Amino acid sequence: MAKDQAVTIFHNPKCSTSRNVLAAIRAAGVEPTVVEYLKTGWTKPQLEGLLQAMKAKPADILRRKEPGAARLAGASDSAVLAAMVADPILVERPIVVTKKGAALVRPIDKLQALL
């Protein structure tokens, strides 16, 4: 991977998968832009852009293990998106963005296609 390739990871440092993906990016010789989305939060346009890049729907990146996710079963895309903006923990992690695309990198094997 080219050392100048821009990589962004939407990261939760408390999540072992997220930490492992961040370490793998750095092991590939890249220092990514790290966005701790639990601190910065999400905006609706930001999530819509990521979903478009991933060709995904809000339900595809919903962290179902979170207690608040159960109430969103069967909810509309706009309702799920609004809940994610209001409560950032509802977004599954990590999401990685490179020039090759964007993906929810879970499992970590999905990272290689982006690097």
N, C-alpha and C positions, 0 to 999 in steps of 0.2 A: 504494500500500500504506500502511496506517495506520502511523504511526511507533511506535505502542505495541504492535504485533503481535509476539508472542514468536516468535523464530526460533532454532533450535539447529542448529549444523552440527557434525557429527563429522568432524574435519578432520585432514589430514596436511600440515603446512606444506612438506614436501619434494615434494609432488605438485602439478604445474602445474594439473591440472583442479581440484583442491581449492582452490588459491589463486585461480583464476579465478572459481569459484563464490562464494567468500568476498568477493571484490571486487565481484561483481555484486549480492550481497545488500546490501553497504554502499552501492553506487551507487543502490540502490532506496530509500535513506534509512533503513535499519535497521541497528542495531548488534546482531549476533546473539550468542548465547551460543556460544562456541567451545570445543569439547571436543576436545582433542588426545588421541585415544583410544590412541595408541601410548604415551603417558605414563601415562594413567589406567587403561588396560586396559578390558576388557569384563567384565560379569557375565552369567551365563546369563539371569536375569530381564530384564536390560536389553536384550539381543539378542532375546529372545523377544518383548518388547513392541514393539521396532522392527519385527521381522518381521511381527507381527500387524498393526501399523499400515500396513505396506506391502503386506499381503496377499501375502507372499513366503515362500519356503522358504530355509533356510540356503544351499543351493547357488546361489540367485539372487544372493547378495551375496558369494560366494566370490571372492577375488582370484586368478584362475587363473594370473596371471603369476608368482606367488610359487612358489619351488621346493617348498615344503611342500604346495602345493595338489594336486599330482599324486597324492600318496598317498591323497587323499580321493575320487578318482574312484570312483563307485558306492557310496560310504559312506552310511550312514543319516543322516537329519537330525540325530539326537542326536550322532552321531560328528563330523559337520561342526561343529555348534554347540560341542561340547567342544573341538575343535581351535582354533576361533576365540577361545574364552575363554583357552585356554592360549597362543596365539600371535596377538595382536591384528592383526598385519600381514596376516593371511589375510582380513580383511574389506575389501571393495572400498570405495572412498571417492570423493567425500564423500556422506554421508547427511545430508539436511536434513529437519528436522521443523518444521512450522508448525501453526497451527490448521486449515489445510486438509488436512493429512495429512503423510505421510512418504514419502520416495523416495530411492533411490540416484540422485543427480543426475549421471548420466553417460549421454549427453552433457549439456552445460550447458543445452541447450534445455529440459530437463525442469524447470528451476528455475521458469520462469514460472508453471506451473500451481500452484505452492505459494505464490507471492507475491500 
